[in-house]
Amino acid sequence: QVQLAESGGGLVQPGGSLRLSCAVSGSIASITDMVYMDWYRQNPGKERELIARITRGGLTNYADSVKGRFTISRDNAKNTVYLQMNSLKPEDTAVYYCKATTVRGTGSWGQGTQVTVSS
């Protein structure tokens, strides 16, 4: 069983930055056991959108909407994945979720953290 806890959301002005954290805990000891660690975001009435991924091997992928502005990274010692968000835009406003996928394909989600970009 895997538990994820996101933090770091809040209100920021356009052009600002935030860093989200996703702390992983549970019976699976390490985020390096996960095939993927992902960040998604969702707005009311819309589908949850995959925006950033880091693989067990350390490869990263980004949605076009955030490429060049967001960076996903991880600290294996802290069992934590981060999403550094720069040059934020109002359209980045959403609830941001972390997801961990095991080698068996089982996915676990966090509870989400709200990010609001507004002047």
NORLINRA-V90940 format. One record per run of one state. SS is the DSSP state (H for helix, E for strand, C for the rest). FROM is the first residue (numbers start at 1). TO is the last residue. Records with the same first field share a line. If there is no record, write none. Layout:
SS = FROM-TO  FROM-TO
This chain:
C = 1-1  8-9  13-17  27-30  34-35  43-48  56-59  63-69  79-79  86-89  93-93  102-106  110-112  118-119
E = 2-7  10-12  18-26  36-42  49-55  60-62  70-75  80-85  94-101  107-109  113-117
H = 31-33  76-78  90-92
